[in-house]
Amino acid sequence: MGKKSKRTPDEAELESELDLKTRVDGDSKKKKQKKKRSHGDPEMEPEQKMSLDGDVKKEKKKKKKSKSQDEEVELEPEQIKTQEEVKQNVEEKKNDERPTVSIAIAGSIIHNTQSLELASRLAGQISRAATIFRIDEIVVFDNKSSSEIDADSSESGASFLVRILKYLETPQYLRKSLFPKQNDLRYVGMLPPVDAPHHLRKHEWEQYREGVTLNEKAPISEGTMVDVGLSKSVVVDQVLSPGVRVTVAMGTNRDLDLVRQIVPSSKPREEAGMYWGYKVRYASHLSSVFKECPFEGGYDYLIGTSEHGLVISSSELKIPTFRHLLIAFGGLAGLEESVEEDNQYKGKNVREAFDIYLNTCPHQGSRTIRTEEAMFISLQYFQEPIDRAVKRLD
């Protein structure tokens, strides 16, 4: 083994100084690098740098997006208003197009009754049938010839029937104001009530009520007092003459001192889907039933009923989609007589007056079915076909 060379004291001192200097320089370099990294991190790993760059870009996108959202928020009220208007217009259009079902009845059916009481009972049965099956309109038409109900009355059977049907459809608390005492109304108190949804009791609260305008001073100048069948009359925001039947929007607030609004009588049906009774009108002939239709565009599907009509089971009957459907019932001699006596149908077959002519009770045991009986049978027969047609429309 070789011998170790001995260092002189001077060399040892010099080496010690060099080591110290190297450590100091290294520490200072580390400090500088640390300082630089804290400011800019120039010596970061590529992956870290990419990650940070991506975060910065995402942050910028977020800021840009939030800025655009803020701009959209500023436009929002107008946009919401426009959307609401469009939605309202669509809803109104949809409501206007809600399908209706009307029935037409020959006033001559009254001529078959032997007394005013029986005539009143007959009218009561028709009113009940129309209400049970949610009929929207009853049209009572006259034939060419008309006769008296009894010796004390000179009006046709159709006019009598119209009056009784209107009376029975009216809520009880309004009848005294809207119908003066008449001989024709002598037996209406004996008839079963139709009990429709708008025939509300005093303790019942509904968002709509039928009322009649009163000849009383309202607490506001531009208002009218209305009796709606509650413990206290309400004020509406219109000036109307007394004795007018109106539909009042009551809302949910039961404070009777609040000013209410008058709405169209179709509103409960259109807005809340409630059955709100039937309308009644008079027609001089069968052809007038169709010509004087109150609905825009008229009736788009006409159904005639007779024992001479087609025999189709209710499950197989297909009624096309409709807006305003009308079902006609004949008098003592059927719709055939009504067509023969109408100048508008001269030389025409009864089937030509309707889109379809049906026998709704083909296996009858009696030789005759009275109109009030035929109404219950037929309206039940048409229930499912009408429902199917309405569902197709929706």
C-alpha positions in Angstrom: 0.0 0.0 0.0 1.3 3.5 -0.8 1.8 6.1 1.8 -0.5 9.1 2.1 1.1 12.3 1.3 1.1 14.7 4.2 -0.6 18.2 3.7 1.0 21.2 4.9 -0.9 23.5 7.2 -1.1 26.1 4.4 -2.7 23.6 2.0 -5.3 22.5 4.6 -6.3 26.1 5.3 -6.6 26.9 1.6 -8.8 23.8 1.0 -11.1 24.7 3.9 -11.6 28.2 2.5 -12.5 26.7 -0.9 -15.1 24.4 0.6 -16.7 27.2 2.5 -16.9 29.4 -0.6 -18.5 26.6 -2.7 -21.2 26.0 0.0 -22.0 29.7 0.2 -22.2 30.0 -3.6 -24.5 27.0 -3.8 -26.8 28.3 -1.1 -27.1 31.7 -2.8 -27.9 30.1 -6.2 -30.6 28.0 -4.6 -32.1 31.1 -2.9 -32.1 32.9 -6.3 -33.7 29.9 -8.0 -36.4 29.7 -5.3 -37.0 33.4 -5.6 -37.4 33.2 -9.3 -39.7 30.2 -9.0 -42.0 32.0 -6.6 -42.5 34.8 -9.2 -42.7 33.1 -12.5 -41.9 29.4 -11.9 -39.8 29.2 -15.1 -38.4 25.8 -14.3 -41.8 24.1 -14.0 -42.4 20.7 -15.4 -44.1 20.8 -18.9 -47.2 18.9 -17.6 -47.7 21.3 -14.8 -47.3 24.2 -17.2 -49.9 22.8 -19.6 -52.3 22.2 -16.7 -52.0 25.8 -15.5 -52.4 27.1 -19.0 -55.6 25.1 -19.4 -56.9 26.4 -16.1 -56.1 30.0 -17.1 -58.0 29.4 -20.4 -60.9 27.9 -18.6 -61.0 30.8 -16.2 -61.1 33.2 -19.1 -63.9 31.3 -20.8 -65.9 31.3 -17.5 -65.5 35.1 -17.2 -66.5 35.5 -20.8 -69.5 33.2 -20.3 -70.6 35.0 -17.1 -70.3 38.3 -19.0 -72.6 37.0 -21.8 -75.0 35.6 -19.2 -75.1 39.0 -17.5 -76.0 40.5 -20.9 -78.7 37.9 -21.3 -80.1 38.6 -17.9 -80.5 42.3 -18.9 -82.6 41.2 -21.8 -84.5 38.6 -19.8 -87.6 40.6 -18.7 -88.4 41.5 -22.4 -87.8 37.9 -23.5 -90.0 36.6 -20.6 -92.7 39.1 -21.5 -92.6 38.0 -25.2 -92.7 34.3 -24.3 -95.6 34.9 -21.9 -97.5 36.8 -24.6 -96.9 34.0 -27.1 -97.9 31.4 -24.5 -101.1 33.3 -23.7 -102.0 33.7 -27.3 -101.5 29.9 -27.9 -103.6 29.2 -24.8 -106.3 31.5 -25.9 -106.3 30.0 -29.4 -106.4 26.5 -27.8 -109.3 27.5 -25.5 -111.2 29.1 -28.4 -110.9 25.8 -30.3 -112.1 23.6 -27.4 -114.7 21.3 -29.0 -118.4 21.8 -28.2 -121.4 19.5 -28.4 -124.8 20.9 -29.3 -128.2 19.2 -29.6 -131.2 20.2 -31.7 -134.7 19.3 -30.6 -138.0 19.7 -32.4 -140.4 21.9 -30.3 -143.3 19.8 -31.6 -142.6 17.2 -28.9 -144.5 19.4 -26.5 -147.6 18.9 -28.5 -147.8 15.3 -27.4 -148.3 16.3 -23.7 -151.8 16.4 -22.3 -151.3 19.2 -19.7 -149.0 22.1 -18.7 -147.6 20.0 -15.9 -146.6 17.1 -18.2 -145.1 19.6 -20.6 -143.0 21.0 -17.8 -141.9 17.6 -16.7 -140.9 16.8 -20.3 -138.8 20.0 -20.4 -137.2 19.0 -17.0 -136.1 15.6 -18.4 -134.4 17.3 -21.4 -132.7 19.7 -19.1 -131.4 16.9 -16.9 -130.1 14.9 -19.9 -128.3 17.9 -21.3 -126.6 18.6 -18.0 -125.7 15.0 -17.2 -123.9 14.7 -20.6 -122.3 18.2 -20.5 -124.1 19.6 -23.5 -123.0 23.1 -24.4 -126.0 24.3 -26.4 -129.6 23.3 -26.9 -131.3 24.5 -30.1 -135.1 24.2 -30.1 -136.5 24.4 -33.6 -140.1 24.9 -34.9 -141.7 23.0 -37.7 -143.8 24.7 -40.3 -147.0 24.2 -38.4 -147.3 25.0 -34.8 -150.2 24.5 -32.3 -151.0 25.7 -28.8 -150.0 23.9 -25.6 -153.4 24.6 -24.0 -156.3 27.0 -24.4 -154.6 29.7 -22.2 -151.4 29.8 -24.3 -150.9 31.0 -27.9 -147.2 30.4 -28.2 -145.6 27.4 -30.0 -144.2 24.4 -28.2 -140.7 25.5 -29.1 -141.0 28.9 -27.4 -142.4 27.2 -24.2 -139.6 24.7 -24.3 -136.9 27.4 -24.7 -138.3 29.3 -21.6 -138.4 26.3 -19.3 -134.9 25.1 -20.4 -133.5 28.6 -19.7 -135.2 28.7 -16.3 -133.9 25.3 -15.2 -130.3 26.2 -16.3 -130.3 29.4 -14.2 -129.0 29.1 -10.6 -131.8 29.1 -8.1 -130.8 32.4 -6.4 -131.1 34.3 -9.7 -134.4 33.0 -10.9 -136.6 35.5 -9.1 -134.7 38.4 -10.5 -134.5 37.1 -14.1 -137.9 35.4 -14.5 -141.1 37.3 -13.7 -144.1 35.3 -12.6 -145.7 33.6 -15.6 -148.3 30.9 -16.0 -145.9 28.7 -18.0 -143.7 28.5 -14.9 -146.4 27.3 -12.6 -145.0 23.8 -12.3 -141.3 24.3 -12.4 -141.0 24.0 -8.6 -142.0 20.4 -8.9 -139.1 19.5 -11.3 -135.9 17.9 -10.1 -133.0 20.4 -10.0 -130.3 20.0 -12.6 -127.7 20.6 -9.9 -125.0 21.8 -12.4 -121.6 23.0 -11.1 -122.6 26.7 -11.4 -125.6 26.1 -9.2 -123.7 26.9 -6.0 -125.0 27.1 -2.4 -124.6 30.1 -0.2 -121.8 28.4 1.9 -119.9 27.1 -1.2 -116.9 29.1 -2.6 -115.8 28.7 -6.2 -113.5 30.7 -8.4 -116.4 31.8 -10.6 -120.0 32.5 -9.8 -123.1 33.5 -11.8 -124.7 36.8 -10.7 -127.2 39.4 -11.6 -126.6 43.2 -11.6 -128.6 45.2 -9.1 -130.0 48.7 -9.0 -127.9 49.7 -6.0 -125.2 52.4 -5.7 -121.7 50.9 -5.8 -118.9 52.2 -3.5 -116.8 53.1 -6.5 -117.9 55.4 -9.4 -117.0 53.0 -12.2 -118.7 49.9 -10.7 -121.9 47.9 -10.3 -123.3 45.9 -7.4 -123.9 42.2 -8.3 -125.9 39.5 -6.4 -123.8 36.3 -6.7 -125.8 34.3 -4.1 -123.6 35.0 -1.1 -124.4 36.7 2.2 -123.3 40.0 0.7 -123.4 41.5 -2.9 -120.1 42.1 -4.6 -118.8 45.0 -6.6 -117.6 44.6 -10.2 -115.4 47.0 -12.1 -117.9 47.9 -14.8 -121.0 50.0 -15.1 -124.0 47.9 -16.2 -127.7 48.3 -16.2 -129.7 46.3 -13.6 -131.1 42.9 -14.3 -128.3 41.6 -16.4 -126.9 38.1 -15.8 -123.1 38.0 -15.6 -120.2 35.6 -14.8 -118.0 37.0 -12.0 -114.4 35.9 -11.3 -114.3 35.4 -7.6 -110.7 34.1 -7.2 -109.6 32.5 -4.0 -109.7 35.6 -1.7 -113.0 35.4 0.2 -113.1 39.1 1.2 -116.4 40.2 -0.3 -115.4 43.9 -0.2 -112.8 43.4 -3.0 -113.7 44.7 -6.5 -114.3 41.7 -8.8 -114.2 41.3 -12.6 -116.8 40.2 -15.0 -115.6 37.5 -17.4 -117.2 35.7 -20.4 -119.5 32.9 -19.5 -117.2 30.5 -21.4 -114.2 31.3 -19.2 -114.9 28.7 -16.5 -115.0 26.0 -19.1 -112.0 27.2 -21.0 -109.7 28.1 -18.1 -110.7 25.6 -15.4 -112.3 22.9 -17.5 -115.6 23.2 -15.6 -119.0 22.4 -17.1 -120.9 25.7 -16.8 -124.3 24.9 -18.1 -125.9 25.1 -21.5 -127.0 27.9 -23.8 -130.5 27.8 -25.3 -131.6 29.4 -28.6 -134.6 29.2 -30.8 -134.7 28.4 -34.5 -137.7 28.8 -36.8 -136.8 25.8 -39.0 -134.3 22.9 -39.1 -132.3 24.7 -41.7 -132.1 27.8 -39.4 -130.4 25.6 -36.7 -127.4 25.3 -39.0 -127.5 28.8 -40.6 -127.7 30.7 -37.3 -124.9 28.8 -35.6 -123.3 31.1 -33.1 -119.9 29.4 -33.4 -117.3 30.7 -35.8 -117.1 28.5 -38.9 -120.5 26.8 -38.0 -121.0 23.2 -37.0 -118.4 21.0 -38.7 -120.1 17.7 -38.1 -123.9 17.0 -38.2 -125.5 13.8 -36.8 -129.2 13.0 -37.4 -131.0 10.3 -35.2 -133.9 8.2 -36.4 -135.2 4.6 -36.3 -134.6 4.7 -40.1 -130.9 5.5 -39.7 -127.8 3.3 -40.1 -127.1 0.7 -37.4 -123.5 1.0 -36.1 -122.4 -0.1 -32.7 -121.0 2.6 -30.5 -117.6 0.9 -30.3 -117.3 0.9 -34.1 -118.6 4.4 -34.7 -115.8 6.8 -35.7 -116.6 10.5 -35.4 -114.0 12.6 -37.1 -112.2 15.3 -35.1 -114.5 18.3 -34.7 -114.7 21.8 -33.3 -118.5 22.0 -33.1 -120.6 18.9 -33.2 -124.4 18.9 -33.5 -126.8 16.0 -32.8 -130.4 16.4 -34.0 -133.5 14.8 -32.6 -136.8 14.8 -34.5 -140.4 15.5 -33.3 -143.4 13.3 -33.3 -142.9 12.2 -36.9 -139.1 12.3 -36.8 -136.5 14.4 -38.7 -138.1 13.2 -41.9 -141.1 15.5 -41.3 -138.9 18.4 -40.3 -136.9 18.2 -43.6 -140.1 17.8 -45.7 -141.6 21.0 -44.1 -138.5 23.1 -44.6 -138.4 24.9 -47.9 -134.6 24.9 -47.8 -134.6 21.1 -48.2 -137.2 20.8 -50.9 -136.7 17.7 -53.0 -133.9 16.5 -50.7 -133.6 13.3 -48.8 -133.3 13.7 -45.0 -129.9 11.9 -45.2 -128.5 14.8 -47.3 -129.0 17.2 -44.4 -126.6 15.4 -42.2 -123.1 14.0 -42.3 -124.3 10.7 -40.8 -127.8 9.4 -40.0 -127.9 6.9 -37.2 -130.3 4.6 -35.4 -128.9 4.6 -31.8 -131.5 2.0 -30.5 -132.0 -0.6 -33.2 -133.5 -3.4 -31.0 -136.3 -1.4 -29.4 -139.2 -3.3 -27.9 -141.7 -0.5 -28.1 -142.9 0.7 -31.5 -142.0 4.3 -30.5 -139.3 5.9 -28.5 -140.1 9.3 -27.1 -137.6 12.1 -27.8 -136.8 12.6 -24.1 -136.1 8.8 -23.9 -134.1 8.9 -27.2 -131.9 11.7 -25.8 -130.7 9.6 -22.8 -130.1 6.6 -25.0 -128.4 8.5 -27.8 -126.2 10.7 -25.6 -124.9 7.7 -23.8 -124.3 5.9 -27.2 -122.2 8.9 -28.4 -120.1 9.2 -25.2 -117.2 7.0 -26.2 -117.1 8.0 -29.9 -117.0 11.7 -28.9 -114.3 11.0 -26.3 -112.2 9.3 -28.9 -112.6 12.2 -31.4 -111.6 14.7 -28.7 -108.5 12.7 -27.7 -107.4 12.7 -31.3 -107.8 16.4 -31.4 -105.6 16.8 -28.3 
